[in-house]
């Protein structure tokens, strides 16, 4: 007659029997052990993130509301006075205008060019690996190097302007980054050259993830190329586009290296928030004023990262 084995009896060293141990109890003990090991392994990273990210974010926000105008610390609370002073500063106002222009130009160029390049590569062209490497290579180049190269290319008396003049295309000549009004848009060209290859890789991965049977079914239903992209491919790539918007938006907020190479330009035409913050904090020793700009950059970044993290949690819940 079969005997039920839902419980097992452990034997003591003296030969007696201990209390029965069930399989669920053993599994619970194993899970607790795994959890303890995971906590021990992750604890150094958790502590490092808590200190070097979240603590210093809080500290930056705190410094922005105290009186610290010199290198010597002064924690006298002044409330939002530093913020009001900063928002009345002419250079800061130009920086905010530059941020809007830079974000609009940089994000649009990266997303459009990245999508077009990915679509061309997805068409199974010859030597795809070579073109893919060429497109992604600028992303591996330092921002400082990119700034130096494009500073020469966009110099008014040489570079591209000289090339246009040589080939009789003088009407294409421009002041580029020396333009006192729209110089920041020239900076977006250099930044797009560097980052559009990465966006291309994101879109290419998304395109390769779309079922080939779905495309064939659309073609059988009479959809042309434009209809296929408009009604099927582009909507399916919405999560990739959202990711690209977040990444390029973050890049627009924290851009530093290329404006640092080009300088602030005429009337701060190529100035950026990060470069302004660097000069206030580490060159002028105006700690509170620099903390205001840094805090504003954190807040702007939170408006991008927050919806992105919420969308990820929504996907996991589904």
Helices and strands as residue ranges (DSSP letters): E 7-11, E 17-22, H 23-49, I 50-55, H 56-63, E 66-67, E 76-77, H 81-87, H 90-122, H 128-137, G 138-140, H 143-153, H 160-166, G 170-172, G 176-178, H 183-208, H 212-220, H 225-228, I 229-233, H 234-236, H 238-254, H 257-262, G 266-268, H 273-278, I 279-283, H 287-317
